[in-house]
Amino acid sequence: NADTDYFQQLSGLTGGATLAAPTADELDAQWQSIAGLMRQLIEVVVKSSVPGDGQTHALTVRVKVGSAQAEATGTFRSAPVTPTITVSGLIADETISAVTPITADVDAQGAAAAVTFRIDGEVIARDDSPPWMIELDPLTLRSGAHELTVEAADESGTTGSAAVSFKVAPLPPAISLNLQEGQALELPLSLMPEIKSQNGVKEVIAAVDGKTAA
């Protein structure tokens, strides 16, 4: 009194099969049939090209044996693939004492949408298009240990990051003037010195021919 139609529907939903054995004597033949199917078990590895967008996709597998054909359909979710970042130009625990160019190479599904550079957690640059480059000027950083973090986001919003620890050497302030070597002065000139200092500026002294002017 088994509901054969129900069991066939149930087994079909799981990709299985319904084998009927009305009597105990017929069980052996069914076990032999199952054993034969197991010996023909085929494992299929599918390498999908769908993007890692976290969406659900359908997969259909068709099998042909002679003139007969069967198929099964299932679904899978493509897990987001985190962008990987390689930082060039800066070695871990390196001490920098001059302007250092830094490049970020981003490997992401599709194109990287944005790259953010941080020093000790503070954003110093953000780009929406390559090349992903910055220049580290040690005179704009305090001497000592720092951490550079590079974050990249792909088109789906999935983000990845890479961090490099580095050190900045103690350096004297650097000064540049809006005055050219040998420039002739015919009118009063206001000098606006551009000063870069790791520890701020405490005092500025101007001297002309060694004599303090201001």
Backbone torsions as a table, in degrees:
resi	resn	phi	psi	omega
1	ASN	NA	23.4	179.9
2	ALA	-69.6	144.2	177.3
3	ASP	-84.7	87.1	-174.3
4	THR	-59.7	-41.7	-179.1
5	ASP	-61.0	-40.7	-179.8
6	TYR	-63.5	-45.6	-178.0
7	PHE	-67.4	-35.0	177.1
8	GLN	-65.7	-40.2	177.7
9	GLN	-65.4	-43.1	-179.3
10	LEU	-63.1	-47.1	-179.3
11	SER	-67.1	-31.9	178.6
12	GLY	-65.6	-34.6	179.2
13	LEU	-66.2	-26.3	-178.5
14	THR	-102.8	7.9	-179.2
15	GLY	74.7	20.2	-178.9
16	GLY	-103.9	-157.4	-179.2
17	ALA	-145.9	154.3	177.1
18	THR	-104.6	123.9	178.1
19	LEU	-117.4	121.7	-177.1
20	ALA	-94.4	136.3	175.6
21	ALA	-134.3	84.2	-176.9
22	PRO	-58.2	-27.6	179.8
23	THR	-128.6	159.0	-179.5
24	ALA	-61.8	-31.4	-178.6
25	ASP	-65.0	-22.6	-177.8
26	GLU	-88.9	-4.9	-179.5
27	LEU	-64.1	-40.0	-176.5
28	ASP	-59.5	-41.9	179.8
29	ALA	-63.8	-37.1	179.4
30	GLN	-69.2	-39.7	176.5
31	TRP	-61.6	-39.4	177.9
32	GLN	-63.7	-37.1	178.5
33	SER	-65.6	-42.4	178.2
34	ILE	-63.6	-42.8	179.3
35	ALA	-60.8	-38.4	178.1
36	GLY	-64.8	-39.0	178.0
37	LEU	-65.9	-39.1	-179.3
38	MET	-64.8	-35.6	179.1
39	ARG	-68.9	-19.1	179.3
40	GLN	-102.2	14.0	-177.9
41	LEU	-62.0	129.9	-179.5
42	ILE	-120.5	128.5	177.2
43	GLU	-97.9	125.7	-178.5
44	VAL	-110.1	123.4	176.5
45	VAL	-102.9	120.9	-177.4
46	VAL	-106.0	123.6	173.7
47	LYS	-101.4	104.7	-174.1
48	SER	-87.8	146.6	177.2
49	SER	-102.7	8.0	179.9
50	VAL	-69.0	149.3	-178.6
51	PRO	-69.3	153.0	176.9
52	GLY	-80.2	73.6	-173.9
53	ASP	-107.6	4.7	-180.0
54	GLY	74.5	9.3	-178.5
55	GLN	-91.0	164.5	179.0
56	THR	-93.8	134.8	-178.3
57	HIS	-128.3	155.3	-179.6
58	ALA	-98.9	141.1	177.7
59	LEU	-127.9	127.6	178.7
60	THR	-118.1	130.8	177.6
61	VAL	-117.0	124.6	178.9
62	ARG	-112.3	139.1	180.0
63	VAL	-125.0	131.9	176.8
64	LYS	-117.4	128.8	174.6
65	VAL	-128.6	106.8	-174.2
66	GLY	64.7	-126.1	179.3
67	SER	-93.8	-3.9	-178.4
68	ALA	-90.1	150.4	-179.9
69	GLN	-142.1	142.6	176.3
70	ALA	-140.7	157.0	178.6
71	GLU	-147.3	155.8	176.7
72	ALA	-137.3	142.3	-179.0
73	THR	-122.1	134.1	177.0
74	GLY	-138.2	178.8	179.5
75	THR	-125.5	154.6	174.7
76	PHE	-145.6	157.5	178.8
77	ARG	-110.4	128.8	-179.8
78	SER	-83.1	115.5	-178.5
79	ALA	-69.4	140.4	177.2
80	PRO	-59.0	137.7	179.2
81	VAL	-101.5	117.6	-177.1
82	THR	-71.6	130.0	175.9
83	PRO	-59.3	142.9	175.6
84	THR	-107.9	142.9	-173.8
85	ILE	-125.7	133.3	174.2
86	THR	-116.5	122.1	-178.8
87	VAL	-96.2	124.0	179.8
88	SER	-112.9	146.7	177.1
89	GLY	101.7	-10.1	-178.7
90	LEU	-138.3	124.3	179.4
91	ILE	-97.9	143.0	-179.1
92	ALA	-55.5	132.8	178.4
93	ASP	66.4	15.5	176.8
94	GLU	-72.3	145.3	175.1
95	THR	-101.4	122.2	-178.8
96	ILE	-105.4	144.2	179.6
97	SER	-133.7	3.8	178.7
98	ALA	-141.4	167.3	178.7
99	VAL	-58.4	126.6	-173.3
100	THR	-121.4	114.7	176.7
101	PRO	-71.4	135.9	179.4
102	ILE	-122.5	133.7	178.2
103	THR	-123.1	137.0	176.2
104	ALA	-109.7	121.9	174.5
105	ASP	-99.1	121.5	-174.5
106	VAL	-111.7	127.1	175.3
107	ASP	-110.9	107.0	-176.7
108	ALA	-138.0	156.9	174.0
109	GLN	-69.4	122.6	-172.6
110	GLY	76.1	-156.0	-178.9
111	ALA	-96.8	143.3	174.5
112	ALA	-67.0	134.8	-176.1
113	ALA	-91.3	-30.1	-177.9
114	ALA	-161.7	147.2	176.3
115	VAL	-131.1	132.8	-178.7
116	THR	-120.4	133.6	176.9
117	PHE	-107.8	133.3	178.7
118	ARG	-128.8	143.3	170.4
119	ILE	-116.3	117.6	-178.8
120	ASP	53.8	37.7	177.0
121	GLY	87.5	-9.5	-179.1
122	GLU	-97.9	130.3	-179.4
123	VAL	-67.2	126.4	176.5
124	ILE	-113.5	-18.4	178.4
125	ALA	-162.5	148.3	175.6
126	ARG	-145.7	126.3	-177.9
127	ASP	-122.9	144.4	177.2
128	ASP	-104.9	1.9	178.9
129	SER	-152.0	149.3	178.8
130	PRO	-72.1	164.5	1.6
131	PRO	-76.5	148.5	-178.9
132	TRP	-91.3	95.8	-174.4
133	MET	-139.0	148.1	170.0
134	ILE	-141.8	168.7	173.3
135	GLU	-122.4	122.5	177.8
136	LEU	-87.2	118.1	177.7
137	ASP	-103.3	110.5	-175.9
138	PRO	-62.0	-21.4	179.6
139	LEU	-73.1	-14.0	177.8
140	THR	-95.4	1.8	-179.4
141	LEU	-123.6	148.3	175.5
142	ARG	-70.3	149.0	178.2
143	SER	-66.3	147.9	-178.8
144	GLY	122.1	-160.6	-173.9
145	ALA	-86.4	140.9	177.4
146	HIS	-142.7	169.3	176.3
147	GLU	-134.1	127.1	174.6
148	LEU	-96.9	125.9	177.2
149	THR	-118.9	130.6	177.8
150	VAL	-115.2	124.1	179.5
151	GLU	-115.3	135.9	179.4
152	ALA	-127.9	139.1	177.7
153	ALA	-120.7	136.0	177.1
154	ASP	-90.6	-174.6	-174.4
155	GLU	-66.1	-23.3	179.6
156	SER	-88.3	-4.2	-179.4
157	GLY	94.7	-2.1	177.6
158	THR	-72.2	133.3	-175.0
159	THR	-117.3	151.5	173.6
160	GLY	-136.9	163.1	-178.5
161	SER	-147.3	159.9	175.3
162	ALA	-142.9	144.2	-177.8
163	ALA	-130.3	143.5	177.9
164	VAL	-133.4	125.6	175.3
165	SER	-86.6	140.7	179.3
166	PHE	-149.7	171.6	179.7
167	LYS	-126.6	153.0	177.6
168	VAL	-115.1	128.1	179.7
169	ALA	-73.5	148.0	174.6
170	PRO	-68.8	129.2	-174.6
171	LEU	-131.6	149.4	174.5
172	PRO	-73.0	157.8	178.1
173	PRO	-60.2	152.4	175.5
174	ALA	-113.7	134.5	-176.2
175	ILE	-125.9	136.2	173.1
176	SER	-130.1	143.0	-177.3
177	LEU	-117.0	152.0	174.2
178	ASN	-85.9	51.5	-178.9
179	LEU	-139.2	123.5	-178.1
180	GLN	-85.8	151.2	178.1
181	GLU	-61.0	124.9	179.0
182	GLY	77.8	9.6	-178.2
183	GLN	-65.0	134.0	177.8
184	ALA	-86.7	130.3	-179.1
185	LEU	-104.7	121.2	177.1
186	GLU	-111.6	-21.1	178.6
187	LEU	-129.2	159.9	176.9
188	PRO	-55.9	139.7	-178.5
189	LEU	-122.7	125.1	175.3
190	SER	-86.8	118.4	178.6
191	LEU	-90.0	129.0	178.1
192	MET	-119.5	85.2	-178.3
193	PRO	-65.4	134.7	173.4
194	GLU	-95.6	117.1	-173.1
195	ILE	-117.9	129.8	172.9
196	LYS	-114.4	126.4	-177.9
197	SER	-144.5	137.2	-179.6
198	GLN	-68.5	-28.6	-172.2
199	ASN	-121.1	25.5	-179.9
200	GLY	81.0	171.5	-178.0
201	VAL	-111.9	123.5	178.9
202	LYS	-93.3	-38.7	-176.2
203	GLU	-155.0	143.6	176.6
204	VAL	-124.9	126.3	179.4
205	ILE	-122.0	129.4	175.9
206	ALA	-107.2	134.1	-179.6
207	ALA	-132.7	138.9	176.3
208	VAL	-113.3	121.3	-176.7
209	ASP	51.5	40.1	176.2
210	GLY	84.2	-6.4	-179.8
211	LYS	-102.8	131.0	-177.6
212	THR	-59.9	127.5	-179.1
213	ALA	-104.9	-28.3	-179.7
214	ALA	-157.9	NA	NA
